Amino acid sequence: MKKNIQNILVKSIGGSINILSYVAPKQSLALAYKLFSEPRKGKINKNRIPKTIQKCTIHTHTLHGQDFCTYHWEGNEKIILLAHGWESNASRWKKALPYLRKTGKTIIAMDAPAHGFNTNKEFNVPLYSEFIELLVKKYNPSIAIGHSIGGNALAYFQKNYSHNFEKLILLGAPSDFKIIMHNYFKMLGYNQRVQNQFQAYVWDRFNIKIDDFNASEFLKDCTINGIVAHDEKDYMVLVDEGKKIANSWKTSELILTKGLGHSMHDADLYNKIVAFIES
């Protein structure tokens, strides 16, 4: 019953934006993009800081006049950079950290734009990649691990920036952005007018077509050794997405898991990742 009511409300919002697209197209586009780019959760309440990030050093960085945070667990001079996914934050690495810290390397986890302690409200992959670039220039990480859209952002970064990680690990990462867009359009019930406006906006702002925005394309010429791990029962990002990336990225190893869902938390998987990092 509750789910049905939520679906009706979502469709009502989409219907209102459809109507608005005929009388005020700029406003309808602004609303459609706002709904897509502003996460509903993933922020950290300063009065309820997760224990995971209470045990590290927090650093604040500035990008485009906005504050972005990173969380540091000190180790040796080698650095592992962690990028979380949509509507999450750096505390999502809680279960992975005990394994990664065994490597002795310094670990830096970032909050994505509009997540964690970050002060901005808008999330998009190009902005996420700009923040990754800022951290790469400052800390020169040798290894990067991305979960979900964090993995997509790392793939985008790898294609568009000059830094080469020594090793790259993607967990439950989506490949084709057009699938994400299709699901969003379908969920809201947008008409073709709104969809066309949205796609034109993405082109005008980011100079990329939605159909061309995919991790398998970004990594097809990548020669970095990597892992693409995906669960066969991931219903948020289907396993075919991971297979597309691995098939395109010739120097990667595909690891398929069973029963982990989208979170990908698993001791055996983390042990394989640590062995890969140390190899």
N, C-alpha and C positions, 0 to 999 in steps of 0.2 A: 504493500500500500504506500509506504513512505517513498519507495523508489519510483512508483508511478507518479506520485505528486511531484517529485523532483524532475522527472522527465517532462511533465506538463509545463512546469515553470521554465525549464530550459528552452523548450520549444516556443513558449510564449515570448521569451526574450528574443529568440531568433526571429520570430514573426514580426516583432516590433522593429527590429533592425531592417528586415526586408522592406517593410512599409516606408521606413525612414529613408531608404536608399533612393526612393523616387522623388522625395521632396527635399531632402537635405543629405546628399550623397557623402559630403565630407564628414558630417557628424556620424553617419552610419558606419563609415569606414573606421573612424576614430574609436567608436564603441566596439566594433568587431575586433580591432587589433588589441584594444585594451583587455577585452575578455580573454584573448588568446595569450597575451604576453605578461599578464600580471598573475603570479601564482597565488593561490588561495591559502596555502600553508607553506611551511618551510622556514619561516622567520624564527629567531630565537628570542624568547622573553628574557630580558636581563635579570628578572627576578627568579627565573627558573632555568638556570644554565645547566645543560646536560653534564653529568659527571665526567664524561669522556673528555670534554674540552676544558674542564676545570683543572686537569692535570697536565696542561701544556702552556706554552707561551703564545699569547695572541698578539699579532702585529696588524696594524691598520695601514692601508695603502690608499692613494687617491688616484682616481681615473675619471676624467671628464667631470671633475668637481664633486664626485661622489666617493664615499668611503667604502672600501672593500677590505674584508678581513681574511687573514690566514692564521692557521693554528700549527705550531711547531713542536715536534718531539725531537729533541736534540740527539744526534748520533755522530757518525764520522762525516767526512767531507762530501761523501756521495749522498745525493738527495733523491728521494722518491716524492713525486708530486701527485696528489689525489684530487680528482674532480668528481663531485657527486652529481646526481641527477635532479630532475624536475620535482619541485615541492619537497625538497629534502634539505639537508645542510651537512656540515662537516662531521657532525656526530654520527652519521650513518656508518662511519668506518669503525665503530666501536668493536665489532667482532673481528675485523681484519687486523686491527692494530697490534694485538699480541703476537701475531705471526710475522707481520712486516717488521716489527721492532727486533726480531731475532736476527735480521740481516745486519744489524749494527748501523744502518744508514739513518741519516736525518730524514724525518718524514714531515712534509708540509701539506696540510689539507687546506683547500680553499673553500669559501662559500661562493656559490654562483651568484651572478647579479640577481638582486631582488630576493635573496635567500639569506638565512642566518642573521648576522648582525649588519649586513650590507644595507646602506641607506637608500639605494635607488629602488624604483618600483617596477622597472621594465626588465624582462628577461628576453634575450635572444642569443642564438649561437654565435653570431659574429662578435657581439659584445663580450660574451664569455671568453672567446678566443683572444680578444684584446687584453683581457685580464690575465689570461695564461701567458701572453707575450710579455706583459709587464713583469710577471714573476720569473719567467725564463731569463729575462735580461738581468734581473736582480740576483737570482740564486743559481742559475745554470743547472737545473735538475737533469739527471741522467736517465731517470726512469719515470714514466707517467702511467697512472692507472685511472681509468674513467668508468664510472657506472652510468648506464642508461644514456641520457642526453649529454652527460659529462663525457662519455666516450665519443659521441658524435662531435662534440666541441673539440676534442683532441684531434680527431680525424680532420676536421675543418682547419684547425691550426696547422697541422702537419702539411696540408696542401698549400696554405697561403702564407706561411712564415718560414724563415730561413733556418730556424733551429732544428736540429735533428736529435731526438732522444736516442739513447743507446738501445732502449727497449720500451715497448709500448704494449699496454694490456687493456683490452676493452671487455667490460662485463655487461651483458644484457643490453648492448648498444643498438639503437635503431640505425638502419641504413637510409631508407628512402624518406625524405621529408614530405614527399607528396602523400604518403600514407597517413602521416600525422595530420596533415592539412585536410585530407579527405574525411578522416574520422571527426575532426573538429567541425567541418562544414555539415556533415551528416548529423552530428549530435545537435547542432543548433537549428538545422533545417534551413540553412541559408539558400536564397534563390541564386540563380546564375549571375545576376547583376552584382550582388555582394561578393560572390566568389571571384568574379572578374576584377572587381575593384581591389580586392585583397591581393590577388596575384600581381596586379600592376604595381601595387604599393611595394611589394617585396622586390620587384625588379628595379623600381625607381630608387629605393633606398639602399639596397644591398648589391645591386647589379648582378643578380643571379636569378635564373628561372627556377621555380619550385621543382620542376621535373629534373633539373640538373643538380639539385641540392641533395646529395646522398654520399654517405661515408664510403661505400664501395668504390665510387668514382674518385673520391678524395685520396684513397689509399692504393689505387691500382698501380701506381708507379713507385710506391714506397718500398724501400729496401731494408728498412729497420726490422729486426727480428721482433716478433710479437705473439701475443696470445689473443684469440677471440673466444671468450667463454660465453655460452648461452644455455639456458635451461629449456628442455623440450616441452615443459609445461608452463612456460612463460606466456601468460595471456595478455599482458600489457604490451610487450614487444615480442612478436612471434619469432620463433626460432629461425624461420626462413631469413629474417633480417641478419642474424649473425652469420648464417651460411653464405649469404650474398657477400658480406664483407670479407670473410675468410677466402672465398673463391677468387675474389678480385685481388686481395692482398697476398701475394705469392710467398712472402717470407713469414707468414703467420701460421700458427698452429691453432686448429679449431678444437676446442674442448666442449663437448656436449654433456650436460648434467641432467639428472632426472629428479624431480620433486623439490627443487629449490625455489621454483617460481621466479619472480623478477628480482628479488632481493639478492640472490646469488651468495648467501652466507653459508659457508660449508668448510669444515676443517680440511677435508681432503683437497678441495679446490685451492684453499689458501696455501696448503703445503706445496702443491704443484706450482703455484705462482712464486713462492719463495725459492723453490728449487730452480725455476727459470731465471729469476733475478740473480741468483748466485752462480749460475752456470757461465 
